[in-house]
Amino acid sequence: MFTNHLKKIGLEKAYDYIEKNPEQNIPKLMEWVDRFAGNGEDSFPAQRNAIRKVVNDPESNWYQLIMRVVKETDKEVLKTIFTNFFINGNLIGWKTQEEYRKRYHCNIPWAILLDPTSACNLHCKGCWAAEYGNQLNLTFDEIDDIIAQGKEMGVYTYIYTGGEPLVRKRDLIALCNKHSDCVFLSFTNATLIDETFVKEMLRVKNFIPAISVEGNRESHDARRGEGSFDRVVHAMNLLKENRLPFGISCCYTSENLSVISSDEFYDQMIEWGASFIWNFHYMPVGNDAVPELLPSPRQREFMYHQLRKFRQTKSIFAIDFQNDGEYVGGCIAGGRRYLHINANGDADPCVFIHYSNCNIREHTLLECLQSPLFMAYHDGQPFNQNQLRPCPMLENPEKLREMVKQTDAVSTDLESREDVDHLCSKCESYAKNWIPTAEKLWKLSPKSCRNTDKIAK
């Protein structure tokens, strides 16, 4: 630990040179990162090589993204995010996570998703979170304890969902302040971001909003309410003016996919100042879900190709929660890379799969990861050798149905409990229809040539 501390001090000093001449000094920073990381298999050598290639290629859109982030972000905020996310959360944290995986023979997450509250000031069409109602909250002490337990396991990345997390923004800032070695990301509708909150973000330096946007004004307001688009744009202007990093979160559906996957929308996000976009496939979760919003196989395939094209041409980091399974070895839920804790304290394997055997108020975090449903995830992953069919619900509904029933897991949707048969039945035709396209794409992927039995659990 002392050696790591000294290395971090050296790395932070090296980082101070970046602002003076980023084009010249960012490659030098990578040299310090290499010294810090060492040469072990758990030091992410492939990822560091990829970054090194980018920072030495001024013509690359990724190079342009890095330079944009460095030049447009507050220096102290950027240094804190770099240290907490890349150094603590990956180079240091990953080694501890691996030790726990080997010692306890269960999944240990890289990130923990938390619902501070079920309350929300909007009621968006097709949103599963609204099903929870607005009466549930994790207390400050409960969230604080979850973070403390997580850090012992090497987890330094915490992601807030909801509900609308910023209903609890005072507590969230206090947690950022107390756990200054972590990075906190929050999915938010952004309507509660104001000048006061922006100043608090500048003070704590380790809070990043992922703002929900549904495309243009028409498609956004159609789902989230009239006038909400203008409020979101106002929030993004505040963040950009104050040199604070943020990203955008989009749920793609059969209705809005063409809008949020367009060149125009990606150029607009870059102009707004977003550094990343997190795309989520619509999930038919909840008794009031709208299966008609599920994208067709043709639409999903279009999204698959479009994002890969943008990754080569646009200066924004694009993630596709469903179509990027080939990069992460399939399903990452059940604690393999993340888990979800709702506002009632229930530990769900996934933010979209609301079944559980345990509650954080009655069990430790480690006990939750060793609970029957989480162990079923651990033992069953990957759920499909085709990593473009990763999910035990959406693409393999028979797997989720089996796990829930065999482990006696119960629905954690306290507003309107959903039977697992009801949930999985909504996915059966979708899963069947997606198979031909998924098989075609998987055969073309270089990942399919590897021995998927060796996927790290």
C-alpha positions as CSV (number, residue, x, y, z in Angstrom):
1,M,0.0,0.0,0.0
2,F,2.9,2.4,0.8
3,T,4.5,1.7,-2.5
4,N,1.2,2.3,-4.3
5,H,0.8,5.6,-2.4
6,L,4.3,6.8,-3.6
7,K,3.5,5.8,-7.2
8,K,0.3,7.7,-7.1
9,I,2.1,10.8,-5.9
10,G,4.5,10.5,-8.8
11,L,1.7,9.9,-11.2
12,E,-0.2,12.9,-9.9
13,K,2.9,15.1,-10.3
14,A,3.3,13.8,-13.9
15,Y,-0.3,14.7,-14.5
16,D,0.3,18.3,-13.5
17,Y,2.4,18.7,-16.7
18,I,-0.5,17.8,-19.0
19,E,-2.3,21.2,-18.8
20,K,0.8,23.0,-20.0
21,N,1.1,21.0,-23.3
22,P,-1.3,18.1,-23.5
23,E,-0.3,17.1,-27.0
24,Q,3.3,16.6,-25.9
25,N,2.8,15.4,-22.3
26,I,-0.1,12.9,-22.5
27,P,2.1,10.3,-24.0
28,K,4.5,10.9,-21.2
29,L,1.7,10.3,-18.7
30,M,1.2,6.9,-20.2
31,E,4.8,6.1,-19.4
32,W,4.1,6.8,-15.7
33,V,0.9,4.7,-15.9
34,D,3.0,1.8,-17.3
35,R,5.4,2.1,-14.4
36,F,2.6,2.2,-11.9
37,A,0.8,-0.8,-13.4
38,G,3.7,-3.1,-13.9
39,N,3.6,-6.1,-16.2
40,G,1.2,-8.5,-14.6
41,E,-1.9,-10.0,-16.3
42,D,-4.1,-7.9,-14.0
43,S,-2.5,-4.6,-15.1
44,F,-4.6,-4.4,-18.3
45,P,-1.7,-4.5,-20.7
46,A,-3.9,-4.8,-23.8
47,Q,-6.0,-1.8,-22.8
48,R,-2.9,0.3,-22.0
49,N,-1.4,-0.6,-25.4
50,A,-4.7,0.6,-27.1
51,I,-4.6,3.9,-25.2
52,R,-0.9,4.3,-26.0
53,K,-1.7,3.9,-29.7
54,V,-4.5,6.5,-29.6
55,V,-2.5,9.2,-27.8
56,N,0.2,8.9,-30.4
57,D,-2.2,9.3,-33.4
58,P,-3.4,12.9,-33.7
59,E,-5.6,11.9,-36.7
60,S,-7.7,9.5,-34.5
61,N,-11.2,10.5,-33.3
62,W,-10.2,9.0,-29.9
63,Y,-7.2,11.3,-29.8
64,Q,-9.6,14.2,-30.5
65,L,-11.9,13.1,-27.7
66,I,-9.0,12.9,-25.2
67,M,-7.8,16.3,-26.1
68,R,-11.3,17.7,-25.9
69,V,-11.8,16.3,-22.4
70,V,-8.4,17.5,-21.2
71,K,-8.8,21.0,-22.5
72,E,-12.5,21.5,-21.6
73,T,-12.5,19.9,-18.1
74,D,-11.5,21.6,-14.9
75,K,-7.9,20.6,-14.1
76,E,-8.5,19.5,-10.5
77,V,-11.7,17.6,-11.4
78,L,-9.9,15.8,-14.2
79,K,-7.0,14.8,-12.0
80,T,-9.4,13.5,-9.3
81,I,-11.5,11.5,-11.9
82,F,-8.3,10.1,-13.5
83,T,-6.9,9.0,-10.1
84,N,-10.1,7.6,-8.7
85,F,-11.4,5.8,-11.8
86,F,-8.3,4.6,-13.6
87,I,-5.8,4.2,-10.7
88,N,-8.1,3.3,-7.7
89,G,-10.9,1.7,-9.6
90,N,-8.9,-0.3,-12.1
91,L,-5.2,-0.7,-11.5
92,I,-5.5,-1.0,-7.7
93,G,-9.1,-2.1,-7.2
94,W,-9.0,-4.9,-9.8
95,K,-6.2,-6.7,-7.9
96,T,-8.2,-6.7,-4.7
97,Q,-11.3,-7.8,-6.5
98,E,-9.4,-10.8,-8.0
99,E,-8.1,-11.8,-4.5
100,Y,-11.7,-11.8,-3.2
101,R,-12.9,-13.9,-6.2
102,K,-10.3,-16.5,-5.6
103,R,-10.9,-16.5,-1.8
104,Y,-14.7,-16.7,-1.8
105,H,-15.4,-18.4,-5.1
106,C,-18.1,-16.0,-6.0
107,N,-18.5,-12.9,-8.2
108,I,-17.0,-9.7,-7.0
109,P,-18.2,-6.5,-8.9
110,W,-16.2,-3.8,-10.5
111,A,-19.1,-1.3,-9.9
112,I,-22.1,-1.2,-7.6
113,L,-25.4,0.4,-8.7
114,L,-27.5,1.9,-6.0
115,D,-31.0,3.5,-5.9
116,P,-30.8,6.2,-3.2
117,T,-34.5,6.7,-3.7
118,S,-37.5,5.5,-5.6
119,A,-38.9,9.0,-5.8
120,C,-38.8,10.8,-9.2
121,N,-40.1,14.1,-10.3
122,L,-41.0,12.7,-13.8
123,H,-43.0,9.7,-15.0
124,C,-41.5,8.6,-18.3
125,K,-43.3,6.3,-20.7
126,G,-41.9,2.7,-20.4
127,C,-39.8,3.4,-17.3
128,W,-39.5,0.4,-15.0
129,A,-38.3,2.6,-12.1
130,A,-41.7,4.3,-11.8
131,E,-43.1,0.9,-10.7
132,Y,-41.4,1.2,-7.4
133,G,-43.4,4.2,-6.2
134,N,-41.8,7.1,-4.3
135,Q,-41.8,5.9,-0.7
136,L,-38.5,4.0,-0.6
137,N,-35.1,5.3,0.4
138,L,-31.7,4.0,1.4
139,T,-30.5,6.1,4.3
140,F,-27.2,8.0,4.2
141,D,-25.6,5.5,6.7
142,E,-26.8,2.6,4.6
143,I,-25.2,3.9,1.4
144,D,-22.1,4.9,3.3
145,D,-21.8,1.3,4.7
146,I,-22.3,-0.3,1.2
147,I,-19.5,1.9,-0.1
148,A,-17.2,1.0,2.8
149,Q,-17.9,-2.7,2.3
150,G,-17.3,-2.3,-1.4
151,K,-14.0,-0.5,-1.0
152,E,-12.7,-3.4,1.1
153,M,-13.3,-5.6,-1.9
154,G,-11.6,-3.1,-4.2
155,V,-14.7,-1.4,-5.6
156,Y,-14.2,2.3,-6.2
157,T,-16.9,2.9,-8.8
158,Y,-20.5,3.6,-7.7
159,I,-23.4,4.4,-10.0
160,Y,-26.7,5.9,-8.8
161,T,-30.0,4.9,-10.5
162,G,-33.5,5.4,-9.3
163,G,-36.0,6.9,-9.2
164,E,-34.3,10.2,-9.7
165,P,-31.1,10.2,-7.6
166,L,-30.8,13.9,-7.5
167,V,-33.8,14.1,-5.3
168,R,-31.2,13.1,-2.7
169,K,-28.4,15.4,-4.0
170,R,-27.4,16.8,-0.6
171,D,-26.6,13.2,0.6
172,L,-24.9,12.3,-2.7
173,I,-22.6,15.2,-2.4
174,A,-21.8,14.4,1.2
175,L,-21.0,10.8,0.2
176,C,-18.7,12.1,-2.6
177,N,-17.0,14.2,0.1
178,K,-16.6,11.4,2.5
179,H,-15.4,8.9,-0.1
180,S,-13.1,11.2,-2.0
181,D,-11.1,8.2,-3.3
182,C,-14.1,6.9,-5.3
183,V,-15.8,8.0,-8.5
184,F,-19.6,8.4,-8.6
185,L,-21.7,8.4,-11.7
186,S,-25.4,9.2,-11.6
187,F,-28.1,8.5,-14.2
188,T,-30.3,11.6,-14.0
189,N,-33.0,13.4,-15.9
190,A,-31.0,16.6,-15.1
191,T,-34.0,18.7,-14.2
192,L,-32.6,19.2,-10.7
193,I,-29.1,20.3,-11.8
194,D,-28.8,24.0,-10.9
195,E,-26.1,26.5,-10.2
196,T,-25.7,25.5,-6.5
197,F,-25.3,21.9,-7.3
198,V,-22.8,22.6,-10.0
199,K,-20.7,24.5,-7.5
200,E,-20.9,21.5,-5.2
201,M,-19.7,19.2,-8.0
202,L,-16.7,21.5,-8.5
203,R,-15.9,21.2,-4.8
204,V,-16.0,17.4,-4.5
205,K,-14.6,16.7,-8.0
206,N,-15.7,13.1,-8.2
207,F,-19.4,13.2,-9.4
208,I,-20.3,12.6,-13.1
209,P,-23.9,12.9,-14.4
210,A,-25.1,10.7,-17.2
211,I,-28.1,12.7,-18.5
212,S,-31.1,10.9,-20.0
213,V,-31.8,12.3,-23.5
214,E,-34.2,10.7,-25.9
215,G,-33.0,12.4,-29.1
216,N,-34.5,15.6,-30.3
217,R,-37.0,17.8,-28.5
218,E,-40.0,16.0,-30.0
219,S,-38.9,12.5,-29.1
220,H,-37.6,13.5,-25.7
221,D,-40.7,15.4,-24.6
222,A,-42.9,12.6,-25.9
223,R,-41.5,10.3,-23.4
224,R,-40.5,12.6,-20.5
225,G,-43.0,15.4,-20.6
226,E,-43.4,18.7,-22.4
227,G,-40.6,21.2,-21.6
228,S,-38.2,18.6,-20.2
229,F,-35.9,18.8,-23.2
230,D,-35.2,22.5,-22.7
231,R,-34.5,21.9,-19.0
232,V,-31.9,19.2,-19.9
233,V,-30.2,21.5,-22.4
234,H,-30.0,24.2,-19.7
235,A,-28.4,21.7,-17.3
236,M,-25.8,20.7,-19.9
237,N,-25.0,24.3,-20.6
238,L,-24.3,24.8,-16.9
239,L,-22.0,21.8,-16.7
240,K,-20.1,22.8,-19.9
241,E,-19.7,26.5,-18.7
242,N,-18.2,25.2,-15.4
243,R,-15.9,22.7,-17.2
244,L,-17.5,19.7,-15.6
245,P,-17.5,16.3,-17.3
246,F,-20.8,14.6,-18.1
247,G,-22.3,12.0,-20.5
248,I,-25.6,11.1,-21.9
249,S,-27.8,8.1,-21.4
250,C,-30.3,6.9,-24.0
251,C,-32.8,4.1,-23.9
252,Y,-33.3,3.0,-27.5
253,T,-36.7,1.7,-28.5
254,S,-38.6,0.8,-31.7
255,E,-39.9,4.4,-31.7
256,N,-36.8,6.5,-31.1
257,L,-33.9,4.4,-32.4
258,S,-33.6,6.2,-35.8
259,V,-33.3,9.5,-34.0
260,I,-30.7,8.7,-31.3
261,S,-28.5,6.7,-33.7
262,S,-28.3,9.5,-36.3
263,D,-25.1,11.4,-37.2
264,E,-27.0,14.6,-36.3
265,F,-27.7,13.5,-32.8
266,Y,-24.1,12.4,-32.2
267,D,-22.8,15.7,-33.5
268,Q,-25.3,17.5,-31.3
269,M,-24.1,15.6,-28.2
270,I,-20.5,16.6,-28.9
271,E,-21.5,20.2,-29.3
272,W,-23.4,20.0,-26.0
273,G,-20.1,18.9,-24.4
274,A,-20.8,15.3,-23.6
275,S,-17.8,13.0,-23.4
276,F,-19.7,9.7,-23.5
277,I,-23.0,8.2,-24.4
278,W,-24.4,5.1,-22.7
279,N,-27.0,3.3,-24.9
280,F,-29.5,1.0,-23.2
281,H,-31.8,-1.5,-25.1
282,Y,-35.4,-1.1,-23.9
283,M,-36.3,-3.9,-21.5
284,P,-40.0,-5.0,-21.0
285,V,-39.7,-5.0,-17.2
286,G,-42.8,-4.5,-15.0
287,N,-46.4,-5.3,-15.3
288,D,-47.1,-2.1,-17.2
289,A,-44.2,-2.6,-19.7
290,V,-44.8,-1.9,-23.4
291,P,-43.4,-4.8,-25.4
292,E,-44.1,-2.9,-28.6
293,L,-41.2,-0.6,-27.7
294,L,-38.7,-3.5,-28.2
295,P,-36.5,-2.9,-31.2
296,S,-36.9,-5.3,-34.1
297,P,-33.9,-7.5,-35.1
298,R,-33.3,-5.2,-38.1
299,Q,-33.3,-2.1,-35.9
300,R,-31.0,-3.7,-33.4
301,E,-28.6,-4.8,-36.1
302,F,-28.6,-1.3,-37.4
303,M,-27.6,0.0,-34.0
304,Y,-24.9,-2.6,-33.8
305,H,-23.2,-1.4,-37.0
306,Q,-24.0,2.3,-36.4
307,L,-22.2,2.5,-33.1
308,R,-19.2,0.7,-34.4
309,K,-19.0,3.2,-37.2
310,F,-19.3,6.1,-34.8
311,R,-16.5,4.7,-32.7
312,Q,-14.2,5.2,-35.6
313,T,-15.5,8.7,-36.6
314,K,-16.9,10.6,-33.6
315,S,-15.1,12.2,-30.7
316,I,-17.4,10.7,-28.1
317,F,-17.1,7.4,-26.2
318,A,-20.1,5.3,-27.1
319,I,-21.3,2.2,-25.1
320,D,-24.1,-0.1,-26.0
321,F,-25.3,-2.1,-23.0
322,Q,-26.8,-4.9,-25.0
323,N,-24.7,-5.1,-28.2
324,D,-21.3,-4.8,-26.5
325,G,-21.5,-8.2,-24.9
326,E,-18.7,-9.5,-27.1
327,Y,-16.3,-7.0,-25.5
328,V,-17.1,-8.1,-21.9
329,G,-17.6,-11.8,-22.3
330,G,-21.4,-11.8,-22.2
331,C,-23.6,-11.0,-19.2
332,I,-21.8,-8.8,-16.6
333,A,-24.7,-8.9,-14.0
334,G,-25.0,-10.9,-10.8
335,G,-21.9,-9.3,-9.5
336,R,-19.6,-10.5,-12.3
337,R,-18.9,-6.8,-13.0
338,Y,-21.8,-5.2,-11.2
339,L,-25.0,-5.7,-9.1
340,H,-27.9,-3.5,-8.2
341,I,-29.2,-2.5,-4.8
342,N,-32.7,-0.9,-4.9
343,A,-34.1,1.7,-2.6
344,N,-35.6,-0.9,-0.3
345,G,-32.1,-2.5,0.2
346,D,-32.8,-5.6,-2.0
347,A,-29.7,-6.9,-3.9
348,D,-30.8,-7.6,-7.5
349,P,-28.4,-9.3,-9.9
350,C,-29.2,-6.7,-12.5
351,V,-30.8,-3.2,-12.7
352,F,-33.3,-4.7,-15.1
353,I,-34.0,-8.0,-13.3
354,H,-35.9,-7.5,-10.0
355,Y,-35.6,-10.7,-8.1
356,S,-33.5,-11.5,-5.0
357,N,-32.8,-13.7,-2.1
358,C,-31.2,-11.1,0.1
359,N,-31.4,-7.6,1.4
360,I,-28.5,-5.3,2.4
361,R,-30.2,-4.5,5.7
362,E,-30.1,-8.1,6.7
363,H,-26.9,-9.4,5.0
364,T,-23.4,-8.1,4.2
365,L,-22.5,-7.3,0.7
366,L,-20.4,-10.4,0.5
367,E,-23.3,-12.5,1.8
368,C,-25.5,-11.1,-1.0
369,L,-22.9,-12.0,-3.6
370,Q,-22.9,-15.6,-2.1
371,S,-26.7,-15.8,-2.1
372,P,-28.4,-18.6,-4.2
373,L,-29.5,-16.3,-7.1
374,F,-26.1,-14.6,-7.4
375,M,-24.3,-18.0,-7.3
376,A,-26.7,-19.2,-10.0
377,Y,-25.4,-16.3,-12.1
378,H,-21.8,-17.1,-11.2
379,D,-22.2,-20.7,-12.1
380,G,-24.2,-20.1,-15.3
381,Q,-22.2,-17.3,-16.9
382,P,-21.9,-16.9,-19.8
383,F,-25.5,-17.7,-20.5
384,N,-24.8,-18.2,-24.2
385,Q,-21.7,-18.9,-26.1
386,N,-22.8,-16.2,-28.6
387,Q,-21.9,-13.1,-26.7
388,L,-24.4,-11.1,-28.8
389,R,-27.1,-13.1,-26.9
390,P,-25.8,-12.3,-23.4
391,C,-28.9,-11.7,-21.2
392,P,-30.6,-14.5,-19.3
393,M,-33.9,-12.5,-19.6
394,L,-34.0,-10.8,-23.0
395,E,-32.2,-13.4,-25.2
396,N,-32.3,-16.5,-23.0
397,P,-35.5,-16.1,-21.0
398,E,-35.6,-19.8,-20.1
399,K,-32.3,-19.3,-18.2
400,L,-33.8,-16.5,-15.9
401,R,-37.0,-18.5,-15.4
402,E,-35.0,-21.5,-14.3
403,M,-32.6,-19.6,-12.0
404,V,-35.4,-17.7,-10.2
405,K,-37.5,-20.8,-9.6
406,Q,-34.6,-23.0,-8.5
407,T,-33.3,-20.4,-6.0
408,D,-36.7,-19.4,-4.7
409,A,-35.9,-15.8,-5.5
410,V,-38.8,-13.4,-5.0
411,S,-39.9,-10.3,-6.9
412,T,-38.4,-7.1,-5.5
413,D,-40.9,-4.9,-7.3
414,L,-42.8,-3.8,-4.2
415,E,-45.2,-1.6,-6.1
416,S,-46.5,-4.4,-8.5
417,R,-44.8,-7.7,-8.1
418,E,-44.1,-9.4,-11.4
419,D,-44.1,-13.2,-11.8
420,V,-41.0,-14.5,-13.6
421,D,-43.1,-16.4,-16.1
422,H,-45.0,-13.2,-16.9
423,L,-41.7,-11.3,-17.5
424,C,-40.0,-14.0,-19.5
425,S,-43.0,-14.6,-21.7
426,K,-42.7,-11.1,-23.0
427,C,-39.1,-11.9,-24.2
428,E,-39.7,-15.3,-25.8
429,S,-40.6,-14.1,-29.3
430,Y,-38.0,-11.4,-29.2
431,A,-35.3,-13.9,-28.3
432,K,-36.3,-16.3,-31.0
433,N,-36.5,-13.6,-33.7
434,W,-33.1,-12.2,-32.7
435,I,-31.2,-15.6,-33.1
436,P,-30.6,-15.5,-36.9
437,T,-29.2,-12.0,-36.8
438,A,-27.1,-12.6,-33.7
439,E,-25.7,-15.8,-35.2
440,K,-24.8,-14.0,-38.5
441,L,-23.1,-11.1,-36.6
442,W,-21.3,-13.4,-34.2
443,K,-19.7,-15.5,-37.0
444,L,-18.3,-12.2,-38.4
445,S,-16.8,-11.2,-35.0
446,P,-13.2,-12.0,-34.2
447,K,-14.4,-12.8,-30.7
448,S,-16.3,-15.8,-31.9
449,C,-13.0,-17.5,-32.9
450,R,-11.8,-17.6,-29.3
451,N,-12.5,-20.3,-26.8
452,T,-15.4,-18.8,-24.9
453,D,-15.1,-21.5,-22.3
454,K,-12.1,-19.5,-21.0
455,I,-14.2,-16.3,-20.3
456,A,-13.2,-15.0,-16.9
457,K,-15.8,-15.3,-14.3
